[in-house]
């Protein structure tokens, strides 16, 4: 029997980065197939190649026994591959029916056939009858719908294409239990019609309940292909992790009498009841698959995506953090891995980039460069930043040195709580080592550090304790001997240790 | 559907009400307003703005803006009269001139679309610049106002066909065009481009084609406006239509289209343009000095913007 999809020997090189070294994916006709692996293992890239959004550097993709080569997503779509986008492809101003058929409108003659589209959209909405909640109608404006209904619309947009292969990347993230259940029932019904599904999910439960087979990837290569019925969760986790790693030994002697930061039942659009405590001098790692609430937590503590409910306490005081300046006034600092978006004042000098946080913290109304420069030079020099002069534009520095400047920006304010949001993204190894040394010295000086990294090894090596996130809540707290790569991966897939 | 929801989805309903009030007030102040000849001359005055506003709507829906429409009107006008004169002023020459003017307008739209969608230039600055260029070309083509068109041109424009004035036919054609376009998938796609460009791209829409299409429609409607103005003035004037760009944007906003794109329709803009025209009328017949017209127009646009924010913000 020919397979619906057969991708063999796929490689993809982005500049100097080898995103895929040996990608392989075989999906049978009418099969629900899970694609699993840790962050950065290449599963997204492989999906994009199958969907025509990225061209492979080498390798072949076959559908129904014929080689195919898609130059753009449109071609893949015509060949019967439909890709689910995590809410990004909806147009908030348009109706549900308009969104479902956007770009693939049903027509009578030249005109859009609204009757037919509304009829078909109503049928599709009917698939989620009883679980979709109120207000999901063909003419509802998508921007007014709650997140779960928007995600249902995005799912229906995929279903409307009547594809042969559907790629569902975290399609259930915003759905509640009953909605997810219905979604899987629909997938099973589609299976009977010969439609195949490639599923990326952050829940092991889902994978084992729904999927026929599993492809496990690690470091850009396909490690193994398994029949779900013939394997165990433990085996899958081990395949994802590879060599089991334990945490590096940490200096003992952390005082846990009095917590510095206390978060209780924190909630917002991306967080569901997050509660934890941290202690002065502690580096608390945040781990899990990308986008499970780690960044959202850091941003909410910094006030850029405030909580909708829950309590934040720091050093015994209850705080209301509604905007970043509230956080800064309380001695919080936030360093993001996305420097261009979150940190950099492009085209401005290094001096201006460093002094920004200080100006807010100390409520400076007039900046006197002559008075501030010695202080600024010192923090920059402490971090071993290499730069020609404080008046040079920030863009003249390498990524690693820029990141040091943005850390210097916050160190100048003597922060008590450092929020590090994947701070090592795109910086070189030397700069990383400097950053980790700095993290530890700040902690030793009494600061509290929340450290999110998309690389589990960084957490294992440098965090004292780790909270693993799954679907917006904490799925496990790991410390001591329990802090291993296997436990972290299990917890990342929602399987408590 | 509650009243508030209706207004939120169809904000131009307010504009229609305002229009009806203005018509009533105008009729009280100027009883002859309802006479066919007066209505015809009013319509002839408003028509260029109505047409330009229709075209502008599609550009704004896609999240762009066209500040060059006024200059396109001037350029089309001088090209039309110059070509008519060059071809000898016969009936054939009139059609030749109109065709040349129309092609000029389309070309202007293509140029705008090419720079903005093809080369990713910023729309406001680009159309401001191309507007200056088109105005410069107009002065180069016809340095001084003049060059009257053959009588047949303007006489036809002021006549009636089947008992209905030509200007009314043009308005009807414009409205029919907006209604036809509103049923094409094109409009939904254009709205999608203005509503969420990333989403539209990921859905596989051809952003470039759609945005260029909108600029070409804008250029085409600027041409129609120019041809109507030529019928009105019966000659060429390189300085024609200078205020049309901003007036048309005001009309579009009054018609309930979001300046940020992604929401609205061209039929509303027709009403918006009528309101702008009527405001001038009412102020004139109320005995207020002419110089208040611009001030009040500005205040009304401001009020409309504030109303739009109030209605669409939750």
Interface residues (C-beta under 8 A of the other chain):
Chain A: X73 X74 X77 X85 X88 X89 X90 X91 X92 X93 X94 X98 X102 X103 X105 X107 X110 X111 X112 X141 X157
Chain B: X9 X183 X184 X185 X188 X189 X191 X192 X195 X196 X198 X199 X200 X202 X203 X204 X205 X258 X262 X263
